[in-house]
Amino acid sequence: MPRFNAIFFKLALNSLKSRQGSVILTLLAIIVSVYVLIGVEQIRMQTKQNFNSTIAGTDLIVGARTGDINLLLYAVFHMGAATQNISWKTYQELTTLSSVEWAVPISLGDSHQGYRVTATTPDYFTHYHYAELQPLQFAAGQPFEDVYDVVLGSEVAHKLGYQLGDKLTLSHGLGATSFSVHKDKPFRISGLLQATGTPVDKSLYISLSAMEAIHIGWNNGANSNAAHSVIDTQSLTPKSVTAVMLGLKQKTAIFRFQRVVNEYRDEALLAILPGVTLAKLWQITSVMEQSLRLIAVLILISSLLGLVAMLLASIRERQHEIAVMRVMGASPWFIFSLIEIEVVIVTFVGYVFGLLGVAMSFELAKNIGLEHFSIHLSSNIFSIDQLIYLALILIAAMIAGLIPAVMAYKQALGVRLD
């Protein structure tokens, strides 16, 4: 039996070699289709994983009462704007509750050349985690210390060409172009963050006191003080903040504490679980996600149809070959199986090369994906899922190969052996 199998596979390989021109073209089509299918699937899975791990280790995000997705968008993704702020008094009361281990306030409202400015405390760089609880790391410098220090996300520094120690000015409001610029209060870059693949890369960070300082003398978006005034940095206490990130001492108390915040009487508040809301937000994009998968599957199907067409065209050319095999004692089922094994060989080789192509591409593009598209691309794509994909693709190829295999079987039946 082993000898028979060796002869069987050798015969299939020799048959493919005899038609290497059409086989190579078909093989390339399968490689490309597998590359697209696996590539799209891996990008989808890794993007979803990155998206769901945009923020980690934060138990609750508290903001003024609004929609949960809206709160997540402006507090984490810095998209849109809050309809209402939280008073500083409420923030202080939240921090004194016994269940709270740490609290990080954030205040939004200004920008720099289209990038959002986030006012917060140095604790932000300690408690904000992403992915598998990875902390923020500084590529250069340190957190802000002086009132007019600013920390830049990696994309801001890269796209705008800033270096440590450079000076910049912030703009009033969130527009990419603003005519209300805080020219009288320039900031010095004190730190540059490493790339994270999260919205952190697209933000500038200043202290809460700095946010108050640059708005002294501003009324309705206009500066009423022409000269740079002397500021008492000790009195720069915020009147309100946009949202608060909370870490609790006991994870089992999350839902109870969420209810306490949502029922807070002095102010209309909303507390959300970041992970739950992220999953809900991802579901909104599920239509696009499934569309990409459908396109990849259609490309694979077209390649398998090309394989079928190649085998169908070869059946007529192989009449003499089939007749010789019949004379030598090969049964019609042997010839049927020979066609099917050729389908399996071409598909398997195409899958292997397509998979290796995806792994190499991800390895080469992982830095580009992180810096320019905020996507972590891992070349470690070899998993049990790939074996499942391989099995499904081989089954689909064998089903498609039934057409030429049946034709070869019928042709073999018609060969006279006398």
Steps between C-alpha positions, in 0.01 A plus 500: 500500500778759578664418166166542325447841665851611399437400139160670512642834620797478262262445211294803607810719528631389159160572350509852642857554378397409147257794508717733706409817307128488578568349844731787601243761394228319695733463798576873498127578495445276803798652683361850444149399607626325815723800571200733476272268701745435784630858490153651529404255774817569698465877464137471608586288804804702603319831446211377712741386769682835492170687506368307799827561684513875431467553871570237765512499877244782530189371675264789431485825305274764650360797311194717476186303418496427128516191280753237602662491155518879487673507840749236382567687176593832655666364815717231338505564125484880536229517235204733528437714804329471835160661538575581864796487740533360851548753777832495686307448823345180363838376383646553848207316658555205266866477601410484869266201466636192675473277192725722283868407481599766248334769291632684195307807378516615140392829351456560126431803288815625327708372209822541304495475120205263509626286788306501828648633823428304818547667835559253781732417789835315494309198633365455146840369388503258792149358488412504129566152362425339166519157336597245767536761775800662331585838658584814308872540433696815424719492190668817630455747783255472788147601610415867527625680812481871416164660421602552137638151436335274241538129422443382143362172371723321247288585194485870589878518536562295184252676272583854616875442534533604864798424721554514875530861618320655202241774560140496374174686555155355552178605329166571659238251388516170312526606137798411280526870416445755775525879512504496881855402594656525846806676359574678828555168681732268305569147625828312518505131402611312813432146385436280196301180542577173326254376240211300645263451209228674702347852499776597746730534197279775356478726804693769685501496880519795736420549868159606624655819636640573153152469351376757752801728447463531123134593532543781752362811336318307227132569447296321233812391314668842497792621707417819687858537635742628241803461723640192664374523857673368808322186617476366852559131433377409848146614421457315170239258629259376230133574534408185311641202307370312197526144635665288766672162462465283809676196638325317781652309788276197444388389155193339649372844597496638144129457429396618845720807469368564148147508636603740776648740242203475265266582789711791626256770611706818487590464133382295201785251450562192291752225576596253227713188486755569222527136387125452468453827313794427269341167403170679439671760283676229297164341419406816313777426249402133459343560158828630357686219674282232341520673162880472504477130582250446220727670246794281608289183470379600153861549389584150625199351322604666173847345536353156565285540190817581309650177631194310380522665158867402473422137582202490264718630217759233576254210496470505120879521469540199730291251306812309398637512858171368639491224238854389587418489872189294428700253294749473787216403733396830653133507596268794426502575874879518492483763227222682689722507811800615295314813389389570856851459639629746240242749627613442859871537413454829312268641768725390788813651343309819423376520859847451648657770282206735558528455878877556495442811288261643760744429785789665313287801404385552858856477626617761248201730553457485879688825563316678218165371630572625850639842406265592214180300560513437878465125442710234669584239235644177632676257266420219742194386305557125525228354719234232513278737300733464201452121505124555497531740204723250320250219552208714379692620194609146411143375536376784278772419244411130498133584449593728212726226362211256478404636158828416317542184710159369393576582137830309524313211665245486217774523243683212667183288488483556127848369437499150349753265655499230230 
